[in-house]
Amino acid sequence: MSIYTPDSQEVLTLFNQVLNGPARIKELPHFADFDEELGSQILEEAAKFIANVISPLNAIGDSLGCSYQSGEVKTPPGFASAYKEFWQSGWASLSADTEHGGQGLPLALEFIVYEWLSGANHGWTMAPGLLHGAYETLKHHGSQNLIDQYLEKIATGEWLATMCITEAHAGSDLGLLQTKAHKEEDGQTYSISGTKIFISGGEHDLSENIVHLVLARLNDAPKGTKGLSLFLVPKFYEDGTRSAVHCERIEEKMGIHGSPTCVMRFEDAKGWLIGEENKGLNAMFLMMNAARLHVALQGIGLLDAAVQKSTSYAQERKQFRAPKPQSLISKEPNQNTSSIIEHPQIKKIIDKNACQVKAFRLLAYQTALMLDTAKHHPDETTRIKAQQWSNVVTPILKASCTQNAFDGISECLQVFGGHGYVSEWGIEQHLRDSRIAMIYEGTNEIQAIDLMTRKVLPDQGLALKGILDDLLKDIQGTQSSVVLQKMYSQIKETTQICIQMSTEPDGLYRLNWIMQEYLRLLTIALLGWSCALLNERGNSTDSNSMGDSNPWRIFQKWMRPDFEKYLQIIHEELS
Ligand SMILES: Cc1cc2nc3c(=O)[nH]c(=O)nc-3n(C[C@H](O)[C@H](O)[C@H](O)COP(=O)(O)OP(=O)(O)OC[C@H]3O[C@@H](n4cnc5c(N)ncnc54)[C@H](O)[C@@H]3O)c2cc1C
């Protein structure tokens, strides 16, 4: 079985050349010392570490999984030592501030590293995947005491963190959460009681301590999400005593066997408030947004791994003699059999999915650049615009990177024929692993609702319009700009129809029928920008007899037709 090796050269071309990433980062005074060489060195080292240490544990993590005994959880062999090497080498703390023990580097580098880690070993990466969000949440909402005690341990990854939200009866609908919190007489601490399910990394042997961030409801709190508060409850307190947080069992599941999915019982466990009482969801949203983007990166990484595997398999595997154009038949010696990559139907799968990986990568790295801009740019208007990009694009990326990954990996599995369905080549593991990404961190249905009702309708589509106008400026004067201009005008018109519809008595009900299609429409519009940019600034080659690796043509042939389909569905539903 081949193991995933990140293609650092390709990613560096995308980031340095197509997105002009290093120069854009250097413009931010906070990163004035950053340059292309530094970024490239770090990413090349990360690629080596991931290929040598994390990738080889992927299959064993899947086949042996985690084990549970009397409240203790053991991760698969090799996971704990790899984690120790990971955080001690500073990979967990890339973007955390130096004053908290971090490396103080741009978020874009962290995005790239986590995308590669997910492609290499999704199960293992679940553990550190929540660190960034926990760090941001604690940094922005934690009391000075909590910051002093916990922030550095989380920033460096020495202690892992969890996100304890879901309960048996409350998944997407957080307003139904029932875990109770009670303020103690000392006026400082709270006791937390309740059972959380599906908690990733709720218990394990990867780090000495585990910091749980828990949503719970105070006794006199209002009903619904306005009555939720956020608490920090560690596995071990400062004096070494263990808290009353118990792992009752771990779930048997379809994929990510290397990640323990735990049922956690809080039995009057002592904890501390993060932020203000009844404002817990507001604080938790920092963690949830970071996690949503992280899940989008999982989709990209896993699709890249599947493309890598299916490409090398298709080059080796020989079946039939491939059909060729007349012009080539006379020039080539007579072959009995061809590699299956020469069969157009197989080449199409690989070309399309390789192009999707690149196009989604551009969107994800662009989002990382926008998040750094939103935080560090000296000009307020620029900061606001960058934040608007992140707000609008996050649900689109979460839903579409994961949906397209699952569909694309399934196509890549097809390249292997029956050999893809059996476990030997590892492609079926990617398919099983990738399925969860469409479900957790807000299902893809919830992302579509978030996009329409929280990101588009409230400002009458203004932020979206600004984003589309800016994207067009990037590709002004190119052959693709005419096509994208028309598509973006159609999106603006459709958005106006949705806004108008939302004011009618049954408006929101009717909009619910087309929210998925609307999200897909915007996805294709964004992919169009990526493919146009790849065409102009990337190293794309022209079409040849072996297929088509020209991103813009791939977009036109195999992505854009869906735009017309979704547009038609939306207009028919809303007319
Ligand atoms: C492996 C794994 C790891 C997880 N890790 C964590 C974790 O670390 N922390 C944590 O707190 N949780 C975690 N979860 C829980 C996960 O976030 C939830 O499963 C998810 O939010 C969905 O909740 P649910 O399963 O209760 O489904 P439900 O909310 O019951 O939804 C069922 C279906 O109905 C749809 N639906 C619900 N409401 C609407 C609506 N308004 N409109 C349209 N469709 C709707 C959903 O999209 C879904 O398709 C994990 C789950 C798994 C399986």
The ligand as a Tripos MOL2 file, in Angstrom:
@<TRIPOS>MOLECULE
LIG
   53    58     1     0     0
SMALL
NO_CHARGES

@<TRIPOS>ATOM
      1 C1        -17.1750   10.7280   14.8380 C.3       1 LIG1
      2 C2        -17.8990   11.8980   15.4300 C.ar      1 LIG1
      3 C3        -17.1880   12.8610   16.1140 C.ar      1 LIG1
      4 C4        -17.8540   13.9290   16.7150 C.ar      1 LIG1
      5 N1        -17.1410   14.8290   17.4890 N.ar      1 LIG1
      6 C5        -17.8280   15.7200   18.2460 C.ar      1 LIG1
      7 C6        -17.1510   16.5260   19.2220 C.ar      1 LIG1
      8 O1        -15.9280   16.4610   19.3820 O.2       1 LIG1
      9 N2        -17.8980   17.3500   20.0000 N.ar      1 LIG1
     10 C7        -19.2460   17.4330   19.8760 C.ar      1 LIG1
     11 O2        -19.8470   18.1770   20.6270 O.2       1 LIG1
     12 N3        -19.9170   16.7080   18.9580 N.ar      1 LIG1
     13 C8        -19.2420   15.8500   18.1450 C.ar      1 LIG1
     14 N4        -19.9120   15.0790   17.2350 N.ar      1 LIG1
     15 C9        -21.3520   15.2570   17.0790 C.3       1 LIG1
     16 C10       -21.7370   15.9220   15.7530 C.3       1 LIG1
     17 O3        -21.3370   17.2470   15.7420 O.3       1 LIG1
     18 C11       -23.2530   15.7210   15.5850 C.3       1 LIG1
     19 O4        -23.4450   14.3620   15.2730 O.3       1 LIG1
     20 C12       -23.8390   16.6210   14.5180 C.3       1 LIG1
     21 O5        -23.7860   17.9420   14.9570 O.3       1 LIG1
     22 C13       -25.2700   16.2650   14.1600 C.3       1 LIG1
     23 O6        -26.0640   16.0380   15.2760 O.3       1 LIG1
     24 P1        -26.9420   14.6940   15.3680 P.3       1 LIG1
     25 O7        -26.0340   13.5750   15.0880 O.co2     1 LIG1
     26 O8        -27.6750   14.6890   16.6430 O.co2     1 LIG1
     27 O9        -27.9480   14.7930   14.1560 O.3       1 LIG1
     28 P2        -29.3580   15.6000   14.1290 P.3       1 LIG1
     29 O10       -29.1510   16.9800   14.6250 O.co2     1 LIG1
     30 O11       -30.3970   14.7810   14.7780 O.co2     1 LIG1
     31 O12       -29.6200   15.6600   12.5750 O.3       1 LIG1
     32 C14       -30.0920   14.5380   11.8260 C.3       1 LIG1
     33 C15       -30.2660   14.9760   10.3830 C.3       1 LIG1
     34 O13       -31.2440   16.0220   10.3270 O.3       1 LIG1
     35 C16       -30.6990   17.1640    9.7060 C.3       1 LIG1
     36 N5        -31.2220   18.3760   10.3210 N.ar      1 LIG1
     37 C17       -31.3050   18.7010   11.6230 C.ar      1 LIG1
     38 N6        -31.8190   19.9280   11.7730 N.ar      1 LIG1
     39 C18       -32.0770   20.4030   10.5330 C.ar      1 LIG1
     40 C19       -32.6010   21.6100    9.9980 C.ar      1 LIG1
     41 N7        -32.9600   22.6400   10.7850 N.pl3     1 LIG1
     42 N8        -32.7130   21.7240    8.6600 N.ar      1 LIG1
     43 C20       -32.3260   20.7390    7.8300 C.ar      1 LIG1
     44 N9        -31.8300   19.5670    8.2630 N.ar      1 LIG1
     45 C21       -31.6970   19.4100    9.5950 C.ar      1 LIG1
     46 C22       -29.2080   17.0510    9.9090 C.3       1 LIG1
     47 O14       -28.4850   17.8040    8.9420 O.3       1 LIG1
     48 C23       -28.9940   15.5630    9.7830 C.3       1 LIG1
     49 O15       -28.9010   15.2160    8.4260 O.3       1 LIG1
     50 C24       -19.2610   14.0400   16.5810 C.ar      1 LIG1
     51 C25       -19.9700   13.0790   15.8670 C.ar      1 LIG1
     52 C26       -19.3210   12.0090   15.3250 C.ar      1 LIG1
     53 C27       -20.1220   10.9430   14.6300 C.3       1 LIG1
@<TRIPOS>BOND
     1     1     2 1
     2     2     3 ar
     3     2    52 ar
     4     3     4 ar
     5     4     5 ar
     6     4    50 ar
     7     5     6 ar
     8     6     7 ar
     9     6    13 1
    10     7     8 2
    11     7     9 ar
    12     9    10 ar
    13    10    11 2
    14    10    12 ar
    15    12    13 ar
    16    13    14 ar
    17    14    15 1
    18    14    50 ar
    19    15    16 1
    20    16    17 1
    21    16    18 1
    22    18    19 1
    23    18    20 1
    24    20    21 1
    25    20    22 1
    26    22    23 1
    27    23    24 1
    28    24    25 2
    29    24    26 1
    30    24    27 1
    31    27    28 1
    32    28    29 2
    33    28    30 1
    34    28    31 1
    35    31    32 1
    36    32    33 1
    37    33    34 1
    38    33    48 1
    39    34    35 1
    40    35    36 1
    41    35    46 1
    42    36    37 ar
    43    36    45 ar
    44    37    38 ar
    45    38    39 ar
    46    39    40 ar
    47    39    45 ar
    48    40    41 1
    49    40    42 ar
    50    42    43 ar
    51    43    44 ar
    52    44    45 ar
    53    46    47 1
    54    46    48 1
    55    48    49 1
    56    50    51 ar
    57    51    52 ar
    58    52    53 1
@<TRIPOS>SUBSTRUCTURE
     1 LIG1         1 GROUP 0 **** ****
